[in-house]
Amino acid sequence: MNRRSNHLLVALMLAVLGGCSLAPTYHTPVLPSVPAQFKEGDTAWKTAAPADDMPRGGWWMVYGDATLNELETKLDADNPSLAAALARYDGARAVESQFAAGLFPHVDALANPLRARQSDNRPLRGSHQPNEYDSNTVGVGASYDLDLWGRIRNEVSEGHALAQAAQADLASAKLSLEARLASDYVRLRGYDIQVRILQDALKAYQRALELTENRHGGGVASGLDVSRAQAQLEDAQAQVADVMAQRALSEHAIAALVGEPASSSSIATGRDQLKVPMTPVGVPSSLLERRPDIAAAERRVFAANAGIGVARAAFFPDISLSGSYGFQNTGTDNLLAIGNRFWALGPLATLNIFDASLRRAQLRQTQAQFAQASADYRQVALTAFREVEDDLSLLQQLGVEAGHDDQAFAAAQQTLNIATNRYREGIVNYLDVVTAQTAALSAQRSAEAVRTRRLQASVDLIRAIGGGWTRDAVEQDASATAKAQ
């Protein structure tokens, strides 16, 4: 076999080895006992693939509140926690770029003008050598790791997967903060309605107190009736103060989320009731795969799998090529003369002989990290199932509860009207009116509290399925799934 054939054979072997990877074949961890459908709904579940990069849009717009839209936009721009998550993502991308740099040759330039003096007693010093001399060197050097065992490529794959995980973490943080803001805003608007209910009650209680005082002045009602009416009025005023305190706390929480000091932020009282959005049929099954935390967990499993390949490659020789070219003289003129040139070219192979089982321990560590990442992925997915079930159940049961509360308030209001009329006619004492007033106010406030909880449950459901939905988005997702199948 001639020299050219030998060179071709060596080149072919290097190309084959260059495509080698010691990472195990990757398989997404299998979830145990995947349900065919959600227990709390009729939506069928399908096997999910990471789709966390799908657009979620302004999901909060389904509530039709201009103030909420403005606050959510401000959160995306000014929230410190979101800025920190973005910085972590940028850092992960920088690490990925560092790993990717290992795929290319590294080239360095050298310039070293040197003035030196050698010792009179330097070993092997010639008798005619000067004590002081110049040494000038300029040149370039290059090195390239052949990556025969896929160490660098697996590091790049690991870095890329971790960057994707950081991107999903950013999306998850963004979604979580948006949902928290929406939930706080829903609570604040619920307090606004509670205050309005109490203020209406205060007006009614004030009229009742005036009626009782007039009846007492006419000798029809007792002083006990007056004191009961006064106590009822004072208690309602205390409830207003309590609700206003709770509203202030919600307002402060919203200010912190949008990056403003609580002292300089305020939200005007709203009078419009938010509506509970209807969840389109099939949304949980088609959009659950969009949860960014599931995508992040899966990417970390992939990164851990690539890490095993990096650890395995450490058992094999690391082979690189290096070369240099330049000019060197001892201070005379014409440094770049052809006679002053130097060059060097050759391979370098390193193989560890003994490390006291260090590499084996590192391999076991990466395998353990893969097992941990796989378990974490399964836990995140199971938690996602639970959260969707929780929110579907809450929406369903709170809807039933809201219906009963509305009926209870209607009945309590009718009871109050009857008791008030009978009191005017002198048939009952004021205790019956007070009892009816208390029941009516409690029922009305309870109905409003349940409505607020339903709104918050709808926010939680949107977060649990990975973001909001629109009719077009659902249709596009279903169409894409049909084509993939």
Salt bridges, closest charged atoms under 4 A:
ASP76 OD2 - LYS174 NZ 3.56
ASP78 OD2 - LYS74 NZ 2.90
GLU96 OE2 - HIS160 ND1 2.68
ASP120 OD1 - ARG117 NH2 3.33
ASP120 OD1 - ARG125 NH1 3.23
GLU132 OE1 - ARG115 NH2 3.11
ASP134 OD1 - ARG115 NH1 3.08
ASP145 OD2 - ARG151 NH2 3.05
ASP147 OD2 - ARG153 NH1 3.00
GLU155 OE2 - ARG151 NH1 3.50
ASP169 OD2 - ARG300 NH2 2.31
GLU178 OE2 - LYS174 NZ 2.51
ASP184 OD1 - ARG187 NH1 2.79
ASP192 OD2 - ARG189 NH1 2.63
ASP192 OD1 - ARG247 NE 2.40
GLU251 OE2 - ARG247 NH1 3.43
GLU260 OE2 - LYS74 NZ 3.57
GLU289 OE1 - LYS46 NZ 3.72
ASP293 OD2 - ARG291 NH2 2.69
GLU298 OE1 - ARG299 NE 2.78
ASP355 OD2 - ARG359 NE 2.68
GLU387 OE1 - ARG291 NH1 2.76
GLU387 OE1 - ARG463 NH2 3.30
ASP390 OD2 - ARG386 NH1 2.86
GLU448 OE2 - ARG451 NH2 2.98
